[in-house]
Amino acid sequence: MAEFQQGNRFWEQRSKNGREMLFSSPTLLWEACTEYFEWCENNPLPCEEVSAGKIVETKKLRPFTIQGLCLYLDCNTQYINQLERTLADKTDEVSADFSIIIKRVREIIYNQKFTGAASGFFNANIIARDLGLTDKQDVTTGGNEIKQIFKIGGTEVEF
């Protein structure tokens, strides 16, 4: 009869802990991101428009997105966000380079969407929401508090 061993040691069966980094160097990450940007530019969105009573096939600029980049890189946005948070605490040169590239990529995506919306290539309302831009202009009260006056039993009451 085999000896009984208390507990198990399945954790020793694992060959590695955690997911490997998708990119072994910041340069490889940058090259993959620029490939995505080039792919977007080389693959505009097909569109049909009516011109002079005829349907004309056109192409529209494809906006850069973090989600599209992640699909292209075969990862998800959580991976990129977690990588960025992890890098914030590190001070070594490689981590700093990865961090710089992620920030630059985010800025490129922001700029492409913003300028595309500002120039009319993209729907400005959709892009403004995506970029977190809001119009906080008060066009009704000039910044003053709105007060309502009600008549209660012949007496005016202000709320």
URCORPE-V503232 format. One record per pair of residues at least 12 apart in sequence whose ideal C-beta (glycine too) atoms are under 10 Angstrom apart, sorted by sequence separation. I is the first residue (numbers start at 0). J is the second residue. D is the distance in Angstrom with one decimal. If there is no record, write none. Layout:
[[I:J:D] [I:J:D]]
This chain:
[[45:57:7.9] [46:58:6.5] [64:76:9.6] [82:94:9.9] [85:97:9.3] [86:98:4.3] [114:126:9.8] [146:158:6.7] [44:57:9.5] [45:58:6.0] [46:59:4.9] [66:79:9.9] [85:98:9.5] [86:99:9.4] [112:125:9.4] [113:126:7.0] [116:129:9.1] [145:158:9.5] [43:57:8.8] [44:58:6.6] [45:59:8.0] [65:79:6.7] [83:97:8.6] [86:100:9.9] [112:126:4.9] [113:127:8.9] [116:130:8.1] [43:58:3.8] [44:59:4.7] [65:80:8.8] [82:97:7.3] [83:98:7.0] [86:101:7.3] [111:126:9.8] [112:127:9.3] [42:58:9.0] [43:59:5.8] [44:60:7.6] [82:98:9.0] [86:102:9.7] [113:129:10.0] [116:132:9.0] [43:60:5.9] [44:61:5.3] [109:126:9.9] [112:129:6.6] [113:130:6.4] [43:61:5.6] [44:62:9.0] [83:101:5.1] [112:130:6.1] [42:61:6.3] [82:101:7.0] [83:102:8.1] [113:132:8.2] [40:60:7.9] [41:61:9.2] [109:129:9.5] [39:60:8.2] [40:61:7.5] [80:101:9.4] [108:129:9.9] [109:130:6.3] [39:61:4.4] [79:101:6.9] [83:105:8.6] [108:130:9.5] [109:131:9.7] [38:61:8.6] [39:62:7.6] [40:63:9.2] [39:63:5.7] [39:64:8.9] [79:104:8.8] [79:105:9.1] [36:63:6.2] [35:63:7.5] [39:67:7.1] [35:64:9.7] [38:67:9.0] [39:68:9.1] [38:68:10.0] [32:63:9.5] [35:67:7.1] [36:68:8.6] [39:71:8.8] [35:68:5.1] [38:71:6.7] [34:68:10.0] [35:69:9.4] [35:70:9.0] [36:71:9.6] [32:68:6.5] [35:71:4.3] [68:104:7.1] [31:68:8.7] [34:71:7.5] [35:72:7.2] [68:105:9.7] [34:72:9.2] [32:71:8.6] [65:104:8.3] [68:107:9.9] [31:71:7.6] [32:72:7.9] [65:105:7.2] [68:108:7.3] [31:72:5.8] [63:104:8.8] [67:108:8.9] [31:73:9.8] [65:108:6.3] [28:72:8.5] [63:107:6.8] [64:108:6.6] [65:109:9.8] [63:108:4.4] [62:108:8.3] [63:109:8.9] [63:110:9.0] [64:111:9.5] [63:111:4.7] [64:112:7.9] [62:111:6.6] [63:112:6.9] [22:72:8.5] [61:111:9.7] [62:112:5.4] [21:72:6.4] [60:111:8.7] [21:73:7.5] [22:74:9.9] [63:115:8.9] [21:74:5.9] [62:115:6.0] [28:82:9.4] [61:115:9.6] [62:116:8.7] [60:115:6.1] [18:74:9.3] [59:115:9.8] [21:78:7.6] [20:78:9.8] [21:79:9.6] [60:118:9.5] [62:120:8.4] [61:120:10.0] [62:121:5.7] [18:78:8.0] [22:82:9.5] [60:120:4.8] [61:121:9.8] [62:122:9.7] [21:82:8.8] [59:120:7.1] [60:121:7.3] [20:82:8.0] [59:121:8.5] [62:125:9.2] [62:126:7.3] [65:129:9.9] [64:129:8.0] [25:92:9.4] [29:96:9.0] [62:129:8.6] [25:93:6.7] [28:96:8.9] [29:97:9.5] [32:100:7.2] [36:104:8.8] [24:93:7.5] [25:94:9.0] [28:97:6.6] [32:101:8.9] [35:104:8.9] [23:93:9.8] [25:95:8.8] [26:96:8.3] [29:99:9.4] [25:96:3.8] [29:100:5.1] [32:103:8.5] [33:104:9.1] [36:107:7.0] [40:111:9.7] [24:96:8.2] [25:97:4.9] [28:100:5.4] [29:101:9.8] [32:104:5.0] [36:108:8.8] [39:111:8.5] [24:97:8.7] [25:98:8.8] [27:100:9.9] [28:101:7.8] [31:104:9.9] [35:108:9.8] [25:99:7.5] [26:100:8.7] [29:103:8.1] [33:107:9.3] [22:97:8.0] [25:100:5.2] [29:104:8.1] [32:107:8.1] [36:111:8.1] [25:101:9.2] [28:104:8.4] [32:108:9.4] [20:97:8.9] [22:100:9.3]]
